[in-house]
Amino acid sequence: MSIFSQIEEAETRFDVLERELGKQEVIRQQDLYQKYLREHTSLLPIVEAFRKYKETQGKVHDAQSLLHDADSEIRELARAELEALKDTLAGLEYEIKHLLLPKDPRDEKNCILEIRAGTGGEEAALFVTDLFRMYGHYIEKKGWEMDILSQSPTGLGGFKEIIALVVGKRVYSQLKYESGVHRVQRIPETESKGRIHTSAVTVAILPEAEEVDVLIDLADLRIDVYRSSGPGGQSVNTTDSAVRVTHIPTGLVVSCQDERSQHKNKAKAMKILRSRLLDLQEQQQRSKLSEDRRNMVGMGDRSEKIRTYNFPQGRITDHRVGLTIYRLDEILQGDLDLILQPLRAHFDANSEKQRAHQLL
């Protein structure tokens, strides 16, 4: 498909969305309305550039027709205008090609942040706390909001798992490359001989799924309620407010017990389940592609060790791009852009190269 065929399709879709956004039945369905609005907003720069391009082409045609005018002064003005218009066209062509570079449609979404202890026992659980605090500082610096959806604390101040919703402008686009295994090398507080231990924590960044993104048949769900428990299993509530939701077709299970209200726990569990189902669908789609495609930028295999935090050396290394920074303390205090910005620049550059090759 040629570039202009793609743009014409985008313009057609833009016009369809404008009509849909004006319909009362769409406005009443706020989830659908917001979905259409985001798509409309994402297409607007492309459509505006294309329409300006067509307008400039019309001016070029008019200027070319004046090159044969009987008046020499008019011919000279037309030639000068034509040169300027050709420069404008070239600039618009470049802008349009850049706008057509593949963009992750999920970039505008909020995200679900999931951090789980891996190998390393209690030391891994403590590092979950450290990473969650690091992301919390970063989220605060960005002016975003975070709502804890589920947590499983341990007795020594760590977490087996903690899940939160992060809300803000283009949150997923900023955090999506954090998915993977984060390894920590340090001397645990419980280590009497001063030996460095290596532990691992998994981080998953899932785009928040809306009801219009994933349709769940209630008949496919099994919902169990039980009493909440704290570290060590002791009961912390006298009512059956904790909720466990099982999606029978996939076997996905989500439990929430942080709220005293069974209704609120169920709503949080459904939010997590919806996002996990969307992620599962996308993984299944990716699995149909070639191995090279699956390893492309942004595909992020979560089983891969993506980063090491070395405390004795104050060093943090991102293994995907060979980036090492000796500013570990600053990063743990929320200066995460020190590593996220180079990562995004690297991935974006690769994406542009791939797209440019396809357009040749």
Backbone torsions as a table, in degrees:
resi	resn	phi	psi	omega
1	MET	NA	131.4	-179.2
2	SER	-72.3	164.3	-179.9
3	ILE	-58.5	-45.2	-175.1
4	PHE	-71.2	-27.8	174.2
5	SER	-64.9	-40.8	177.8
6	GLN	-62.7	-41.6	-178.3
7	ILE	-68.1	-40.0	179.3
8	GLU	-63.0	-37.9	175.9
9	GLU	-63.9	-41.8	179.2
10	ALA	-63.3	-40.1	-179.9
11	GLU	-66.7	-39.9	177.4
12	THR	-62.7	-44.7	179.3
13	ARG	-64.1	-38.6	178.5
14	PHE	-59.4	-44.7	179.8
15	ASP	-65.1	-39.9	177.6
16	VAL	-61.6	-44.1	-179.5
17	LEU	-64.0	-38.6	178.7
18	GLU	-61.4	-39.7	179.0
19	ARG	-68.8	-42.5	-179.0
20	GLU	-63.2	-39.9	-177.8
21	LEU	-67.4	-17.0	178.3
22	GLY	-91.6	-4.3	-177.7
23	LYS	-85.9	134.3	-178.5
24	GLN	-62.5	-35.6	-178.5
25	GLU	-67.8	-28.3	176.3
26	VAL	-77.6	-42.2	179.9
27	ILE	-59.8	-35.6	-179.5
28	ARG	-69.1	-26.9	177.5
29	GLN	-95.0	86.7	-170.7
30	GLN	-60.1	-35.9	177.9
31	ASP	-61.9	-46.3	179.6
32	LEU	-67.1	-41.1	179.7
33	TYR	-60.2	-45.3	-179.3
34	GLN	-66.4	-35.6	177.5
35	LYS	-63.9	-46.6	178.6
36	TYR	-64.4	-37.9	-178.9
37	LEU	-64.2	-40.6	178.8
38	ARG	-64.6	-42.0	179.5
39	GLU	-66.1	-41.8	178.1
40	HIS	-59.7	-44.1	-179.8
41	THR	-64.6	-38.6	-179.3
42	SER	-69.2	-29.9	-179.7
43	LEU	-84.0	-20.6	-174.5
44	LEU	-54.5	-48.2	-179.3
45	PRO	-60.6	-38.3	-180.0
46	ILE	-66.5	-47.1	-178.2
47	VAL	-64.3	-42.7	179.2
48	GLU	-62.2	-43.8	179.7
49	ALA	-64.7	-39.9	-179.3
50	PHE	-66.7	-41.2	-180.0
51	ARG	-68.3	-35.6	175.7
52	LYS	-67.4	-36.5	177.4
53	TYR	-62.8	-46.1	179.8
54	LYS	-65.2	-38.0	177.6
55	GLU	-63.1	-41.0	179.4
56	THR	-67.5	-37.2	176.1
57	GLN	-59.8	-40.3	177.6
58	GLY	-62.1	-40.1	178.0
59	LYS	-66.5	-36.2	176.5
60	VAL	-62.1	-44.1	179.1
61	HIS	-60.5	-42.9	179.7
62	ASP	-64.5	-42.0	-179.7
63	ALA	-66.3	-37.3	179.0
64	GLN	-64.6	-35.2	179.7
65	SER	-68.1	-22.0	-179.8
66	LEU	-88.7	-5.2	178.8
67	LEU	-67.1	-18.0	-179.4
68	HIS	-107.8	14.3	179.3
69	ASP	-64.7	149.4	-179.3
70	ALA	-67.1	-26.8	-178.5
71	ASP	-84.7	117.2	-177.3
72	SER	-62.4	-33.5	180.0
73	GLU	-66.6	-40.6	177.6
74	ILE	-64.9	-39.6	178.9
75	ARG	-62.2	-40.9	-180.0
76	GLU	-66.2	-42.7	177.0
77	LEU	-62.3	-39.4	179.6
78	ALA	-64.3	-41.1	178.8
79	ARG	-63.6	-42.8	179.0
80	ALA	-64.0	-42.5	179.0
81	GLU	-65.1	-38.1	-178.7
82	LEU	-63.5	-40.2	178.6
83	GLU	-62.8	-44.2	179.7
84	ALA	-65.1	-39.8	-180.0
85	LEU	-66.7	-36.8	178.4
86	LYS	-65.3	-38.1	175.9
87	ASP	-64.3	-40.4	178.3
88	THR	-63.3	-43.1	178.5
89	LEU	-60.7	-43.8	-179.3
90	ALA	-61.8	-41.6	178.5
91	GLY	-64.5	-40.1	179.0
92	LEU	-68.3	-36.3	177.3
93	GLU	-61.7	-44.3	178.7
94	TYR	-62.6	-43.9	-179.5
95	GLU	-61.8	-42.6	-179.0
96	ILE	-65.2	-42.8	178.8
97	LYS	-61.5	-41.0	178.7
98	HIS	-64.8	-40.5	-179.9
99	LEU	-67.7	-24.4	-179.2
100	LEU	-85.8	-4.7	175.8
101	LEU	-57.0	140.9	-176.0
102	PRO	-59.5	128.9	178.0
103	LYS	-117.3	141.7	178.1
104	ASP	-71.1	115.8	-178.1
105	PRO	-62.8	-13.5	-179.0
106	ARG	-87.7	-7.1	-173.0
107	ASP	-56.7	-31.1	-176.8
108	GLU	-80.4	-7.2	-172.5
109	LYS	-81.3	158.9	164.8
110	ASN	-71.2	175.6	-179.0
111	CYS	-140.7	159.0	171.9
112	ILE	-99.3	123.4	177.7
113	LEU	-101.5	119.9	179.3
114	GLU	-121.2	125.4	177.9
115	ILE	-124.4	128.0	-177.6
116	ARG	-131.3	142.8	175.0
117	ALA	-71.2	136.4	177.0
118	GLY	-111.4	-130.5	179.3
119	THR	-70.8	141.6	178.0
120	GLY	124.2	0.4	175.3
121	GLY	59.0	-132.9	-175.6
122	GLU	-65.2	-31.3	178.1
123	GLU	-64.0	-38.4	176.6
124	ALA	-65.8	-39.9	179.0
125	ALA	-63.7	-37.6	177.4
126	LEU	-67.9	-34.2	179.1
127	PHE	-71.7	-27.5	171.8
128	VAL	-57.3	-44.4	178.0
129	THR	-60.3	-43.7	-179.6
130	ASP	-62.7	-44.8	-179.7
131	LEU	-67.0	-40.2	179.3
132	PHE	-63.1	-39.8	177.2
133	ARG	-65.4	-40.3	178.1
134	MET	-60.1	-48.3	179.0
135	TYR	-64.8	-36.1	178.3
136	GLY	-61.0	-43.7	177.5
137	HIS	-61.9	-43.1	-178.7
138	TYR	-64.1	-44.3	179.7
139	ILE	-61.3	-40.3	178.3
140	GLU	-64.9	-42.4	178.9
141	LYS	-62.2	-34.6	-178.2
142	LYS	-79.7	-11.6	-177.3
143	GLY	78.0	19.3	177.2
144	TRP	-86.2	179.6	177.3
145	GLU	-125.3	150.5	179.9
146	MET	-133.6	135.7	179.3
147	ASP	-127.1	117.5	179.2
148	ILE	-70.2	126.0	-179.3
149	LEU	-95.9	-34.9	-177.0
150	SER	-159.6	145.2	177.2
151	GLN	-151.0	146.5	178.4
152	SER	-128.7	87.1	-176.6
153	PRO	-73.5	155.3	173.6
154	THR	-105.1	176.4	-174.9
155	GLY	-74.6	-17.1	-174.2
156	LEU	-107.2	18.3	177.1
157	GLY	95.1	5.5	177.7
158	GLY	-99.2	-174.2	177.6
159	PHE	-136.8	133.4	169.1
160	LYS	-68.2	-35.8	-177.7
161	GLU	-160.8	142.9	171.7
162	ILE	-143.0	135.1	-176.2
163	ILE	-128.1	133.8	-178.3
164	ALA	-141.4	152.9	173.0
165	LEU	-96.8	128.2	178.3
166	VAL	-110.2	124.3	-174.1
167	VAL	-118.4	130.9	177.9
168	GLY	168.7	-177.2	-177.3
169	LYS	-75.5	121.3	176.8
170	ARG	52.3	42.8	-178.0
171	VAL	-61.5	-48.9	-175.8
172	TYR	-60.9	-38.8	-179.6
173	SER	-62.5	-29.6	-177.5
174	GLN	-82.6	-30.9	-171.5
175	LEU	-109.8	-6.4	-168.7
176	LYS	-61.8	-25.5	-178.9
177	TYR	-83.4	5.1	179.0
178	GLU	-83.0	-11.4	-179.1
179	SER	-65.6	129.2	178.0
180	GLY	148.2	-170.5	-179.9
181	VAL	-93.1	124.6	178.1
182	HIS	-105.1	119.9	-176.3
183	ARG	-102.8	139.8	179.6
184	VAL	-121.0	135.9	176.1
185	GLN	-122.8	113.7	179.9
186	ARG	-165.5	172.1	178.1
187	ILE	-91.8	112.7	-179.8
188	PRO	-64.0	153.2	179.2
189	GLU	-61.9	-26.4	-177.8
190	THR	-87.4	-1.7	-178.1
191	GLU	-83.8	114.2	-175.2
192	SER	-83.0	-22.5	-175.1
193	LYS	-101.3	7.0	175.8
194	GLY	71.7	23.1	-179.7
195	ARG	-84.4	143.4	177.5
196	ILE	-80.0	129.6	177.0
197	HIS	-107.7	151.1	175.3
198	THR	-114.2	124.3	178.5
199	SER	-127.6	168.4	-178.1
200	ALA	-138.4	146.9	178.2
201	VAL	-133.1	141.3	176.8
202	THR	-103.0	138.7	176.2
203	VAL	-118.7	133.5	174.9
204	ALA	-125.1	128.6	175.4
205	ILE	-112.5	110.8	-177.6
206	LEU	-112.7	133.6	174.3
207	PRO	-63.8	137.2	179.1
208	GLU	-63.9	124.4	-179.6
209	ALA	-93.1	131.7	175.9
210	GLU	-93.7	167.1	-177.2
211	GLU	-60.8	-30.3	-179.9
212	VAL	-76.2	-16.5	179.5
213	ASP	-82.0	-38.9	-177.5
214	VAL	-132.9	119.0	178.3
215	LEU	-95.6	121.8	-177.6
216	ILE	-112.0	124.0	175.9
217	ASP	-80.0	120.7	-178.8
218	LEU	-58.1	-25.0	178.7
219	ALA	-69.1	-17.0	179.8
220	ASP	-88.8	3.0	-176.0
221	LEU	-110.1	142.6	168.5
222	ARG	-117.8	123.6	-176.3
223	ILE	-116.0	120.4	179.0
224	ASP	-114.7	143.8	176.0
225	VAL	-119.5	147.0	-178.1
226	TYR	-157.9	175.0	-179.4
227	ARG	-82.5	139.8	-179.9
228	SER	-65.5	151.5	177.1
229	SER	-135.7	153.1	179.3
230	GLY	-105.4	-164.0	178.5
231	PRO	-56.9	134.1	-179.9
232	GLY	85.6	-5.7	175.3
233	GLY	92.7	0.9	-177.9
234	GLN	-68.3	145.2	-179.3
235	SER	-71.0	134.9	178.6
236	VAL	-118.8	7.0	-179.1
237	ASN	-149.2	146.4	-178.0
238	THR	-98.2	0.2	179.0
239	THR	-119.6	159.1	179.3
240	ASP	-81.3	73.3	-176.4
241	SER	-98.5	-20.2	179.3
242	ALA	-71.7	146.6	-175.5
243	VAL	-130.0	136.3	173.7
244	ARG	-121.9	121.6	-179.3
245	VAL	-111.4	124.9	178.1
246	THR	-113.4	125.0	175.1
247	HIS	-90.9	103.3	-169.2
248	ILE	-59.1	-44.3	-177.3
249	PRO	-61.6	-33.6	-176.6
250	THR	-105.4	-17.5	-176.8
251	GLY	80.3	5.1	178.4
252	LEU	-67.3	135.6	-179.3
253	VAL	-127.1	131.9	177.4
254	VAL	-129.0	131.7	177.8
255	SER	-122.5	139.5	176.6
256	CYS	-137.3	135.1	-179.0
257	GLN	-142.7	5.9	-173.9
258	ASP	-68.5	-33.2	-178.1
259	GLU	-87.4	151.7	175.6
260	ARG	-77.5	-17.1	-178.3
261	SER	-94.6	127.3	176.5
262	GLN	-60.3	-39.2	-179.2
263	HIS	-61.7	-44.2	-179.5
264	LYS	-67.4	-39.1	178.1
265	ASN	-64.2	-38.5	178.4
266	LYS	-65.8	-41.6	-179.8
267	ALA	-62.4	-41.1	178.7
268	LYS	-67.6	-40.5	179.2
269	ALA	-62.8	-40.3	179.0
270	MET	-66.2	-35.4	178.0
271	LYS	-63.1	-44.8	178.8
272	ILE	-65.6	-45.2	-178.5
273	LEU	-60.4	-43.5	-179.0
274	ARG	-60.2	-42.7	-179.8
275	SER	-69.1	-37.0	177.7
276	ARG	-67.9	-36.9	178.0
277	LEU	-66.6	-39.7	177.1
278	LEU	-62.7	-43.1	178.7
279	ASP	-63.4	-40.3	179.5
280	LEU	-63.7	-42.8	178.1
281	GLN	-59.7	-42.9	-178.8
282	GLU	-69.1	-36.0	176.0
283	GLN	-63.3	-40.4	179.6
284	GLN	-65.6	-37.5	176.8
285	GLN	-65.7	-41.8	-179.5
286	ARG	-66.7	-32.0	-177.3
287	SER	-66.0	-18.1	178.4
288	LYS	-79.5	-14.7	-179.1
289	LEU	-83.6	170.9	179.2
290	SER	-69.0	164.7	179.6
291	GLU	-60.4	-37.6	178.8
292	ASP	-62.6	-42.6	-179.8
293	ARG	-65.3	-38.4	-178.5
294	ARG	-66.8	-25.8	-179.3
295	ASN	-94.2	7.2	-180.0
296	MET	-68.9	169.7	179.7
297	VAL	-53.8	133.3	173.7
298	GLY	87.7	-8.4	-178.7
299	MET	-79.7	-26.9	170.7
300	GLY	39.6	90.2	174.9
301	ASP	-74.9	121.2	-175.3
302	ARG	-70.4	-16.8	-179.3
303	SER	-79.1	-8.7	-176.1
304	GLU	-85.6	137.2	174.8
305	LYS	-74.6	112.2	-175.1
306	ILE	-97.4	-24.0	-171.9
307	ARG	-153.1	146.6	175.9
308	THR	-124.4	132.4	176.8
309	TYR	-108.6	105.7	-177.9
310	ASN	-102.4	105.1	-174.6
311	PHE	-71.5	-43.0	-178.9
312	PRO	-57.8	-34.2	-179.1
313	GLN	-98.3	-1.5	-177.5
314	GLY	60.2	36.1	-171.2
315	ARG	-117.6	141.8	172.3
316	ILE	-127.9	130.5	-176.7
317	THR	-125.8	127.7	172.5
318	ASP	-99.6	113.9	-171.2
319	HIS	-74.5	-18.7	-178.3
320	ARG	-69.1	-32.6	-177.0
321	VAL	-123.2	6.8	178.6
322	GLY	64.9	33.2	-177.6
323	LEU	-95.6	124.9	177.4
324	THR	-124.2	130.7	-179.6
325	ILE	-130.7	131.6	179.0
326	TYR	-96.7	56.4	-179.9
327	ARG	-140.2	45.9	-174.5
328	LEU	-58.7	-44.0	-177.6
329	ASP	-60.0	-42.2	-179.6
330	GLU	-64.9	-40.9	-179.4
331	ILE	-65.8	-41.7	178.4
332	LEU	-66.2	-21.0	176.5
333	GLN	-88.3	7.1	173.4
334	GLY	108.1	-0.1	176.8
335	ASP	-81.8	54.7	-173.1
336	LEU	-71.1	-20.3	178.4
337	ASP	-64.2	-18.7	176.1
338	LEU	-57.5	-29.9	178.7
339	ILE	-110.6	-29.3	-178.5
340	LEU	-71.2	-38.5	-178.7
341	GLN	-63.6	-47.4	175.1
342	PRO	-61.0	-35.5	178.3
343	LEU	-62.8	-49.6	-178.4
344	ARG	-63.3	-39.8	179.3
345	ALA	-62.1	-41.0	179.6
346	HIS	-64.2	-48.8	-177.8
347	PHE	-67.0	-39.8	178.8
348	ASP	-64.2	-40.1	179.7
349	ALA	-63.5	-41.5	177.7
350	ASN	-63.8	-40.6	180.0
351	SER	-63.5	-42.1	179.9
352	GLU	-65.3	-39.6	178.9
353	LYS	-62.6	-43.3	179.8
354	GLN	-63.7	-43.0	-178.7
355	ARG	-68.8	-40.8	179.3
356	ALA	-61.6	-37.9	177.7
357	HIS	-64.3	-38.4	179.4
358	GLN	-67.6	-31.0	-176.3
359	LEU	-82.6	-12.6	-178.9
360	LEU	-67.3	NA	NA
